[in-house]
Amino acid sequence: MLKIMVLGASPNRQRFSNTCVKSLIRYGYEVIPLGIKAGKIAGRPIRQNIPAEKDIHTVTIYLNARNQQEYYDYLLSLRPQRIIFNPGAENPELKEKAQKKDIEVVEDCTLIMLNSGYF
């Protein structure tokens, strides 16, 4: 089972990050929600502190570029195989840093990728 981190996870059911966590779970992925607000999504606690994780396959990002900066070193240290920048989260600076570490970078909507079968 692939491990997916959702950066910018929100307990607000109206947010795409919330829907993404639920969809990933429904598709059978192990999901680690990481966000700034406490809460749960589909029974999974939203981690507010940077978790010590290993074997993260994909990080899917729902934060704007400015709010991603504090996570750069952490995300790159995870050495995920892929980082997905969802609409509104595009970030040329982090994209370049990730590509230099041979991390695949995708600018797309995780929800559409899941529902279209090319996640």
ROSE-4610 file (N, C-alpha, C; in Angstrom, 1 decimal, always signed):
// ROSE-4610
residu = [M/M/M/L/L/L/K/K/K/I/I/I/M/M/M/V/V/V/L/L/L/G/G/G/A/A/A/S/S/S/P/P/P/N/N/N/R/R/R/Q/Q/Q/R/R/R/F/F/F/S/S/S/N/N/N/T/T/T/C/C/C/V/V/V/K/K/K/S/S/S/L/L/L/I/I/I/R/R/R/Y/Y/Y/G/G/G/Y/Y/Y/E/E/E/V/V/V/I/I/I/P/P/P/L/L/L/G/G/G/I/I/I/K/K/K/A/A/A/G/G/G/K/K/K/I/I/I/A/A/A/G/G/G/R/R/R/P/P/P/I/I/I/R/R/R/Q/Q/Q/N/N/N/I/I/I/P/P/P/A/A/A/E/E/E/K/K/K/D/D/D/I/I/I/H/H/H/T/T/T/V/V/V/T/T/T/I/I/I/Y/Y/Y/L/L/L/N/N/N/A/A/A/R/R/R/N/N/N/Q/Q/Q/Q/Q/Q/E/E/E/Y/Y/Y/Y/Y/Y/D/D/D/Y/Y/Y/L/L/L/L/L/L/S/S/S/L/L/L/R/R/R/P/P/P/Q/Q/Q/R/R/R/I/I/I/I/I/I/F/F/F/N/N/N/P/P/P/G/G/G/A/A/A/E/E/E/N/N/N/P/P/P/E/E/E/L/L/L/K/K/K/E/E/E/K/K/K/A/A/A/Q/Q/Q/K/K/K/K/K/K/D/D/D/I/I/I/E/E/E/V/V/V/V/V/V/E/E/E/D/D/D/C/C/C/T/T/T/L/L/L/I/I/I/M/M/M/L/L/L/N/N/N/S/S/S/G/G/G/Y/Y/Y/F/F/F]
num = [1/1/1/2/2/2/3/3/3/4/4/4/5/5/5/6/6/6/7/7/7/8/8/8/9/9/9/10/10/10/11/11/11/12/12/12/13/13/13/14/14/14/15/15/15/16/16/16/17/17/17/18/18/18/19/19/19/20/20/20/21/21/21/22/22/22/23/23/23/24/24/24/25/25/25/26/26/26/27/27/27/28/28/28/29/29/29/30/30/30/31/31/31/32/32/32/33/33/33/34/34/34/35/35/35/36/36/36/37/37/37/38/38/38/39/39/39/40/40/40/41/41/41/42/42/42/43/43/43/44/44/44/45/45/45/46/46/46/47/47/47/48/48/48/49/49/49/50/50/50/51/51/51/52/52/52/53/53/53/54/54/54/55/55/55/56/56/56/57/57/57/58/58/58/59/59/59/60/60/60/61/61/61/62/62/62/63/63/63/64/64/64/65/65/65/66/66/66/67/67/67/68/68/68/69/69/69/70/70/70/71/71/71/72/72/72/73/73/73/74/74/74/75/75/75/76/76/76/77/77/77/78/78/78/79/79/79/80/80/80/81/81/81/82/82/82/83/83/83/84/84/84/85/85/85/86/86/86/87/87/87/88/88/88/89/89/89/90/90/90/91/91/91/92/92/92/93/93/93/94/94/94/95/95/95/96/96/96/97/97/97/98/98/98/99/99/99/100/100/100/101/101/101/102/102/102/103/103/103/104/104/104/105/105/105/106/106/106/107/107/107/108/108/108/109/109/109/110/110/110/111/111/111/112/112/112/113/113/113/114/114/114/115/115/115/116/116/116/117/117/117/118/118/118/119/119/119]
x = [+0.8/+0.0/+0.9/+0.7/+1.5/+1.0/+2.0/+1.8/+1.8/+0.7/+0.5/+0.4/+1.1/+1.0/+0.2/-0.8/-1.6/-1.2/-0.4/+0.0/-1.0/-1.5/-2.6/-3.9/-3.9/-5.2/-6.0/-7.3/-8.2/-9.4/-9.8/-11.0/-12.3/-12.2/-13.3/-13.8/-15.0/-15.5/-15.6/-15.6/-15.8/-14.5/-13.4/-12.0/-11.7/-11.0/-10.6/-9.6/-8.8/-7.8/-8.6/-9.7/-10.5/-11.0/-11.6/-12.1/-11.0/-9.9/-8.7/-8.4/-8.3/-7.9/-8.9/-10.2/-11.3/-11.2/-10.9/-10.8/-9.6/-8.5/-7.3/-7.6/-8.2/-8.6/-9.5/-10.5/-11.4/-10.7/-9.7/-8.9/-7.9/-7.8/-6.9/-5.5/-5.3/-4.0/-3.8/-2.6/-2.3/-2.1/-2.9/-2.9/-2.4/-1.5/-1.0/-1.5/-2.5/-2.9/-2.0/-1.5/-0.7/-1.3/-1.6/-2.2/-2.0/-2.6/-2.4/-3.5/-4.7/-5.8/-6.1/-6.4/-6.6/-7.9/-8.0/-9.3/-9.0/-10.0/-9.9/-10.6/-10.1/-10.7/-10.9/-12.1/-12.4/-11.7/-11.7/-11.1/-9.6/-8.9/-7.5/-7.2/-6.4/-6.0/-5.2/-5.5/-4.6/-3.4/-2.3/-1.0/-0.7/-0.4/+0.0/+1.5/+2.2/+3.6/+4.2/+5.4/+6.0/+6.3/+5.6/+5.7/+7.0/+7.6/+8.7/+8.1/+8.3/+7.7/+8.7/+8.5/+9.4/+8.5/+9.2/+8.5/+7.3/+7.3/+6.3/+6.4/+5.4/+5.5/+5.2/+4.1/+3.7/+3.3/+3.7/+3.2/+2.3/+1.0/+0.1/-0.1/+0.1/+0.1/-1.1/-1.7/-2.9/-2.6/-1.3/-1.0/-0.5/-0.7/-0.1/+1.4/+2.1/+3.6/+4.2/+3.6/+4.2/+4.1/+3.0/+2.9/+3.6/+4.2/+5.0/+6.4/+6.9/+8.3/+8.9/+8.1/+8.6/+8.7/+8.1/+8.1/+9.2/+9.9/+10.8/+11.8/+12.5/+13.6/+12.9/+11.8/+11.2/+10.7/+10.0/+9.5/+10.6/+11.7/+12.8/+13.5/+13.5/+14.2/+13.4/+12.1/+11.2/+11.6/+12.2/+12.6/+11.4/+10.2/+9.1/+9.4/+8.7/+8.9/+8.3/+7.2/+6.5/+5.9/+5.8/+5.1/+4.1/+2.8/+1.8/+1.4/+1.4/+1.0/-0.4/-1.4/-2.8/-3.0/-4.1/-4.4/-4.3/-3.6/-3.4/-2.1/-1.5/-0.4/+0.9/+0.8/+2.0/+3.1/+4.4/+5.5/+6.8/+7.2/+8.4/+9.7/+9.8/+11.0/+11.1/+10.0/+10.0/+10.1/+9.4/+9.5/+10.9/+11.7/+13.1/+13.9/+13.7/+14.5/+14.2/+12.9/+12.5/+13.1/+13.1/+13.6/+15.1/+15.8/+17.2/+17.5/+16.5/+16.7/+16.1/+15.8/+15.2/+13.8/+13.0/+11.7/+10.8/+9.9/+8.9/+8.0/+7.7/+6.9/+5.7/+4.5/+3.3/+2.4/+2.0/+1.0/-0.3/-1.2/-2.5/-3.3/-4.6/-5.5/-5.6/-5.2/-5.2/-6.5/-7.6/-8.9/-9.3/-8.9/-9.2/-8.3/-7.0/-6.1/-6.7/-7.2/-7.8/-9.0/-9.9/-11.2/-11.0/-9.9/-9.6/-8.7/-8.2/-7.4/-6.0/-5.4/-4.0/-3.2/-3.7/-3.0/-1.7]
y = [-1.2/+0.0/+1.2/+2.1/+3.4/+4.3/+5.1/+6.1/+7.4/+8.2/+9.5/+10.5/+11.6/+12.7/+13.9/+14.4/+15.5/+16.7/+17.6/+18.8/+19.9/+20.5/+21.5/+20.9/+19.7/+19.0/+19.9/+19.9/+20.7/+19.9/+20.2/+19.5/+20.0/+21.1/+21.8/+20.9/+20.4/+19.4/+20.1/+21.4/+22.2/+22.3/+21.9/+22.1/+20.9/+21.1/+20.0/+19.1/+19.6/+18.8/+17.7/+18.1/+17.2/+16.1/+16.5/+15.5/+14.6/+15.2/+14.4/+13.3/+13.6/+12.6/+11.5/+11.8/+10.8/+10.0/+10.6/+9.8/+8.9/+9.4/+8.5/+7.3/+7.5/+6.4/+5.4/+5.9/+5.1/+4.3/+4.8/+4.1/+3.2/+3.1/+2.1/+2.6/+3.9/+4.4/+4.6/+4.5/+4.9/+6.4/+7.2/+8.7/+9.3/+10.3/+11.1/+12.5/+13.0/+14.4/+15.3/+16.3/+17.3/+18.7/+19.4/+20.7/+21.5/+22.7/+23.6/+23.6/+23.1/+23.1/+21.7/+21.6/+20.3/+19.7/+18.4/+17.8/+16.4/+15.8/+14.5/+14.5/+13.7/+13.5/+12.0/+11.5/+10.1/+9.3/+9.8/+9.1/+9.3/+9.9/+10.1/+11.5/+11.5/+12.8/+13.6/+14.9/+15.8/+16.2/+15.8/+16.1/+17.6/+18.2/+19.6/+19.8/+18.9/+19.0/+18.1/+18.4/+17.7/+16.3/+15.3/+13.9/+13.3/+12.4/+11.6/+10.4/+10.5/+9.5/+8.9/+7.7/+7.1/+6.5/+6.3/+5.6/+6.3/+7.7/+8.4/+8.3/+7.8/+7.7/+9.1/+9.7/+11.0/+12.0/+13.2/+14.3/+15.2/+15.3/+16.2/+17.4/+18.6/+19.9/+20.7/+21.2/+22.1/+23.5/+23.8/+25.1/+26.0/+27.3/+28.2/+28.3/+28.8/+28.8/+29.4/+30.5/+31.3/+30.4/+29.7/+28.8/+27.5/+27.2/+26.0/+26.1/+27.4/+27.6/+26.9/+27.0/+26.4/+24.8/+24.3/+22.8/+22.3/+23.2/+22.8/+21.7/+22.0/+21.0/+19.7/+19.8/+18.6/+17.7/+18.4/+17.6/+17.0/+17.7/+17.2/+16.1/+16.2/+15.1/+13.8/+13.9/+12.7/+11.9/+12.5/+11.9/+11.1/+11.8/+11.1/+10.8/+9.9/+9.7/+10.8/+11.4/+12.4/+13.5/+14.7/+15.8/+16.3/+16.4/+16.9/+18.3/+19.3/+20.6/+20.8/+20.8/+21.0/+22.4/+22.7/+24.0/+25.1/+26.1/+27.1/+26.9/+25.7/+25.4/+25.4/+25.7/+25.7/+26.5/+26.0/+26.7/+26.4/+27.3/+27.1/+26.8/+27.5/+27.3/+25.9/+25.4/+24.1/+23.0/+23.3/+22.4/+22.2/+23.3/+23.2/+22.4/+22.7/+22.0/+20.5/+20.1/+18.7/+18.0/+18.7/+18.1/+17.8/+18.7/+18.6/+17.3/+16.9/+15.7/+14.5/+14.6/+13.5/+13.1/+14.1/+13.8/+14.3/+13.4/+13.7/+14.8/+15.8/+16.9/+16.9/+17.0/+17.0/+18.2/+18.9/+20.0/+19.6/+19.1/+18.6/+18.5/+18.1/+18.0/+16.5/+16.2/+14.9/+14.2/+15.0/+14.4/+13.9/+14.7/+14.3/+13.2/+13.2/+12.1/+10.8/+10.8/+9.6/+9.1/+10.0/+9.7/+9.3/+9.7/+9.4/+8.2/+7.7/+6.5/+6.6/+7.9/+8.1/+8.6/+8.3/+8.7/+7.9]
z = [+0.0/+0.0/+0.0/-1.0/-1.0/+0.0/+0.5/+1.6/+1.0/+1.2/+0.6/+1.7/+1.6/+2.5/+1.9/+2.6/+2.1/+2.9/+2.3/+2.9/+2.7/+3.8/+3.8/+4.1/+4.7/+5.0/+6.0/+5.7/+6.5/+7.0/+8.3/+8.8/+8.2/+7.4/+6.8/+5.6/+5.7/+4.7/+3.3/+3.3/+2.0/+1.2/+1.9/+1.3/+0.4/-0.7/-1.6/-0.9/+0.0/+0.7/+1.6/+2.2/+3.0/+2.1/+0.9/+0.0/-0.5/-0.7/-1.2/-0.2/+1.0/+2.0/+2.0/+2.0/+2.0/+0.7/-0.4/-1.7/-1.7/-1.2/-1.2/-0.3/+0.8/+1.7/+1.0/+0.3/-0.4/-1.5/-2.1/-3.1/-2.5/-1.2/-0.6/-0.2/-0.2/+0.1/+1.6/+2.1/+3.5/+3.4/+4.2/+4.1/+5.4/+5.2/+6.4/+6.1/+6.8/+6.6/+7.5/+6.9/+7.6/+7.4/+8.5/+8.3/+9.6/+9.6/+10.7/+11.7/+11.3/+12.2/+12.7/+14.0/+14.6/+14.1/+14.1/+13.6/+13.1/+12.5/+11.9/+10.6/+9.7/+8.4/+8.2/+8.1/+8.0/+9.1/+10.3/+11.4/+11.6/+10.6/+10.6/+11.2/+12.3/+12.9/+11.9/+11.9/+11.1/+12.0/+11.5/+12.2/+12.0/+13.1/+13.1/+13.2/+13.8/+13.8/+12.7/+12.3/+11.2/+11.7/+11.1/+11.6/+11.0/+11.8/+11.4/+10.6/+9.3/+8.4/+7.5/+7.1/+6.1/+5.0/+3.9/+2.7/+2.2/+2.2/+1.6/+0.1/-0.6/-2.1/-2.7/-2.3/-2.9/-1.8/-2.1/-1.3/-2.2/-1.8/-2.6/-1.8/-2.5/-1.8/-2.1/-1.0/-1.1/-0.5/-0.2/+0.3/-0.8/-0.7/-1.7/-1.5/-2.5/-2.6/-1.3/-0.9/+0.3/+1.5/+1.7/+2.9/+2.8/+1.7/+1.6/+2.0/+2.1/+2.3/+3.6/+4.6/+5.9/+5.8/+4.8/+4.6/+3.6/+2.9/+1.9/+2.3/+3.4/+3.8/+4.2/+4.9/+5.4/+4.2/+3.2/+2.1/+1.3/+1.1/+0.3/+1.1/+2.4/+3.2/+3.2/+2.9/+2.8/+1.5/+0.6/-0.7/-1.3/-1.5/-2.1/-3.5/-4.1/-5.5/-6.4/-5.8/-6.5/-5.6/-6.1/-5.5/-6.5/-6.0/-6.8/-6.3/-7.2/-6.9/-7.4/-6.5/-6.9/-7.4/-8.1/-8.6/-7.4/-7.6/-6.6/-5.8/-5.9/-5.1/-5.9/-7.2/-8.0/-7.4/-7.6/-6.9/-7.7/-8.6/-9.4/-8.5/-7.4/-6.6/-6.0/-5.4/-4.8/-6.0/-7.1/-8.2/-8.6/-8.8/-9.2/-8.2/-6.9/-5.8/-5.9/-6.1/-6.1/-7.3/-8.4/-9.7/-9.5/-8.9/-8.6/-7.8/-7.0/-6.2/-6.8/-8.1/-8.9/-8.4/-7.9/-7.5/-8.6/-9.0/-10.1/-9.6/-10.4/-10.1/-11.1/-10.5/-11.3/-10.9/-11.9/-11.6/-12.1/-11.2/-11.6/-10.4/-10.6/-9.5/-9.1/-7.8/-7.3/-7.4/-7.2/-7.2/-8.7/-9.6/-11.0/-11.4/-11.0/-11.2/-10.7/-9.5/-8.8/-9.6/-9.9/-10.5/-12.0/-12.6/-14.0/-14.2/-13.1/-13.1/-13.5/-13.4/-13.7/-12.5/-11.3/-10.1/-10.0]
